[in-house]
Amino acid sequence: MTMPMALSTRMWSAGKWVLLAAALVATYLLFGAASMRIALRAGEVQIPDLTNRTAREATAIAADLGLALAVDATRRADPRIAEGRVIAQEPPAQSVARRRRRVRVWLSSGQRVVKVPSLTGGSERAANMRIAEDGLQIATVSEIRSQAYPSDTVVAQSPQADAAGDRVALLVSRGEQAEAYVMPDLIGVNGERAAQVLRSHGFRVAVVASTPYPGLTSGIVLRQGPQAGFQITPGEAISIEVSR
């Protein structure tokens, strides 16, 4: 009876030591993990916003946080940020990174300068296409009548070719000045005959209505547009109303 009890006592004591050792190991592991997390967090920093900083300013800010700065050789045009200042960065601002992490930045080359292309002598359509391709805008389009230039030819431009600018004004020829006539008085004239004469001179004539009118034979002009005395040019539309 004595030996088994002594053996049992020794086994129990050994078991307690095993449990105690396991508890100590677990505590050590937990402490170690917590210490590692603290150490890792202590080695992390929040990436600052370097936008609109000069390369020297960005380098100093990064160095204060234990970060390294790398300036990319490629510069990008930006209408809002002056030349030589940061326009982009990687990693982005407010993100978290380890100390000694390299932050890459891109600097602005300033506002993009566009030279106005030569448009004079070409067609208006070609000028519009070139202006759109170069990212420019049309300021105004003025028109002239001239025998010296074919219709729809760009006669002049402002600014001149190779000047810097983002808007272009064009002067476009609409061809030779058409011969002008004075609108005759057609009231009381046979509408069909009047229409034939006007059409032979290049006018577009349309009978828009026929109205009963006592005392007049059918087809006599009652109303016209434009009115007599107005200046008209070939190609214009003329309307007449006749009796029936």
C-alpha positions in Angstrom: 0.0 0.0 0.0 2.9 2.4 0.8 4.7 2.1 -2.5 1.7 2.9 -4.7 0.8 5.9 -2.7 4.4 7.3 -2.9 4.4 6.6 -6.6 1.1 8.4 -7.0 2.4 11.4 -5.0 5.5 11.6 -7.3 3.4 11.4 -10.4 1.1 14.1 -9.2 4.1 16.3 -8.4 5.5 15.7 -11.8 2.2 16.5 -13.4 2.1 19.8 -11.6 5.5 20.7 -12.9 4.5 19.8 -16.4 1.5 22.0 -16.2 3.5 24.8 -14.7 6.1 24.5 -17.4 3.4 24.6 -20.1 1.8 27.7 -18.6 5.2 29.4 -18.5 5.9 28.5 -22.1 2.4 29.8 -23.2 3.0 33.0 -21.2 6.4 33.4 -22.9 4.9 32.9 -26.3 2.1 35.3 -25.7 4.5 37.9 -24.4 6.9 37.3 -27.3 4.1 37.7 -29.8 2.8 40.9 -28.1 6.4 42.2 -28.0 6.8 41.5 -31.7 3.6 43.2 -32.6 4.6 46.2 -30.6 8.0 46.2 -32.2 6.5 45.9 -35.7 4.1 48.7 -35.0 6.9 50.9 -33.6 8.6 50.3 -37.0 5.6 51.5 -39.0 4.8 55.1 -40.2 2.0 56.8 -42.0 3.0 57.9 -45.5 2.8 61.7 -45.6 1.1 63.7 -48.4 4.0 65.1 -50.5 1.8 66.6 -53.3 2.9 70.1 -54.4 6.2 69.8 -52.4 9.5 70.5 -54.1 11.9 67.5 -54.3 14.0 69.0 -51.5 11.0 69.5 -49.2 9.7 66.0 -49.9 13.1 64.5 -49.2 13.3 66.2 -45.8 9.8 65.2 -44.8 10.4 61.6 -45.8 13.8 61.5 -43.9 12.2 62.8 -40.7 9.9 59.7 -40.8 12.7 57.3 -41.6 11.6 56.9 -45.2 13.7 57.1 -48.4 12.6 59.2 -51.3 13.1 58.3 -55.0 12.4 60.9 -57.7 11.2 59.3 -60.9 13.0 60.7 -64.0 9.7 61.0 -65.9 8.0 64.3 -65.5 4.3 64.9 -66.2 2.5 68.0 -67.4 0.0 69.4 -65.0 -2.0 72.7 -65.4 -2.4 73.2 -61.6 1.0 72.2 -60.1 4.1 74.3 -60.9 7.1 72.8 -62.5 9.4 70.8 -60.2 6.8 70.0 -57.6 5.4 66.6 -56.7 2.2 65.7 -58.6 2.0 61.9 -57.7 3.5 59.5 -55.2 3.6 55.7 -54.4 2.6 54.5 -51.8 -0.3 57.0 -51.5 -0.6 59.4 -48.6 -2.2 58.1 -45.4 -1.2 54.5 -46.1 1.0 52.7 -43.5 4.5 51.4 -44.4 7.6 50.1 -42.6 10.4 52.6 -41.8 13.1 52.7 -44.5 10.4 52.1 -47.1 11.2 53.9 -50.4 8.6 56.4 -51.5 8.6 57.1 -55.3 7.4 60.6 -56.5 6.8 62.2 -59.9 7.4 65.8 -60.5 5.4 68.2 -62.6 6.8 69.6 -65.9 4.4 72.5 -65.6 1.5 73.4 -67.9 1.6 71.7 -71.3 2.5 74.2 -73.9 0.8 73.6 -77.3 2.0 75.3 -80.4 -0.8 76.3 -82.8 -0.5 74.4 -86.1 -0.5 76.1 -89.5 -4.1 76.0 -90.8 -4.1 78.8 -93.4 -4.7 77.6 -97.0 -6.4 74.3 -95.9 -10.1 73.5 -95.8 -12.2 74.4 -92.8 -12.9 70.7 -92.2 -9.2 69.9 -92.1 -8.6 72.8 -89.7 -11.4 71.6 -87.4 -9.9 68.0 -87.3 -6.4 69.3 -86.6 -7.6 71.6 -83.8 -9.4 68.7 -82.1 -6.4 66.3 -82.5 -4.1 68.9 -80.8 -6.5 69.4 -77.9 -7.2 73.0 -78.9 -10.5 74.8 -79.2 -12.0 77.1 -81.8 -12.5 80.6 -80.5 -14.5 82.1 -83.4 -15.1 81.5 -87.1 -15.5 84.6 -89.2 -16.5 84.5 -92.9 -15.6 86.6 -96.0 -16.6 86.5 -99.7 -13.6 86.5 -102.0 -12.7 85.6 -105.5 -9.2 84.8 -104.5 -10.0 81.8 -102.3 -12.2 78.8 -103.0 -15.2 78.3 -100.7 -14.5 76.9 -97.2 -10.8 77.7 -97.4 -9.1 79.1 -94.2 -7.8 82.5 -95.2 -6.2 83.5 -91.9 -5.8 82.4 -88.3 -5.1 83.8 -84.9 -2.7 83.1 -83.2 -0.3 82.5 -86.0 1.3 79.1 -86.6 3.9 78.0 -84.0 2.6 80.4 -81.4 1.6 79.1 -78.0 -2.1 79.0 -77.3 -5.1 76.8 -76.6 -7.8 78.6 -78.7 -7.7 79.5 -82.4 -9.8 82.0 -84.4 -10.4 81.3 -88.1 -11.2 83.4 -91.1 -12.9 81.3 -93.7 -13.8 82.1 -97.3 -17.3 81.4 -98.5 -16.4 81.9 -102.2 -17.2 84.6 -104.6 -19.9 87.1 -103.7 -23.2 86.0 -105.3 -24.9 88.4 -107.6 -27.7 90.2 -105.8 -31.2 91.1 -107.1 -34.0 93.2 -105.9 -37.2 91.2 -105.3 -39.8 92.2 -107.9 -43.4 92.9 -107.2 -45.3 89.7 -108.2 -48.8 90.7 -107.0 -51.2 90.4 -109.9 -48.7 88.4 -112.1 -49.3 84.9 -113.4 -47.7 82.7 -110.7 -46.5 80.0 -113.1 -44.7 82.4 -115.4 -43.2 84.3 -112.5 -41.9 81.0 -111.0 -40.3 80.0 -114.3 -38.4 83.3 -114.6 -37.2 83.2 -111.0 -36.1 79.6 -111.2 -34.1 80.3 -114.3 -32.0 82.8 -112.2 -31.3 80.1 -109.5 -34.1 80.9 -107.0 -36.2 78.2 -105.3 -39.9 79.0 -105.8 -42.7 77.3 -104.0 -46.5 77.8 -104.2 -47.5 77.6 -100.6 -51.2 78.2 -100.9 -54.1 78.8 -103.4 -57.0 80.9 -102.2 -60.4 81.7 -103.9 -60.4 85.3 -105.0 -63.6 86.7 -106.8 -62.8 88.5 -110.0 -59.4 86.9 -110.6 -58.6 84.0 -112.8 -56.8 81.0 -111.4 -53.1 81.2 -110.7 -52.6 84.9 -110.1 -50.2 85.9 -107.3 -51.9 87.2 -104.2 -49.1 87.3 -101.7 -45.3 86.8 -101.9 -42.3 86.4 -99.7 -39.9 88.2 -99.5 -41.8 91.4 -100.1 -41.0 93.5 -103.2 -37.9 95.6 -102.8 -35.9 93.2 -100.6 -32.4 92.2 -101.8 -32.2 88.5 -102.8 -29.5 86.2 -104.0 -29.6 83.0 -106.1 -30.4 80.0 -104.0 -32.8 81.7 -101.7 -36.3 80.4 -101.3 -39.3 82.5 -102.6 -42.9 81.7 -101.6 -46.0 82.7 -103.4 -49.7 82.4 -102.8 -52.0 82.3 -105.9 -55.7 82.5 -106.6 -58.0 79.7 -107.6 
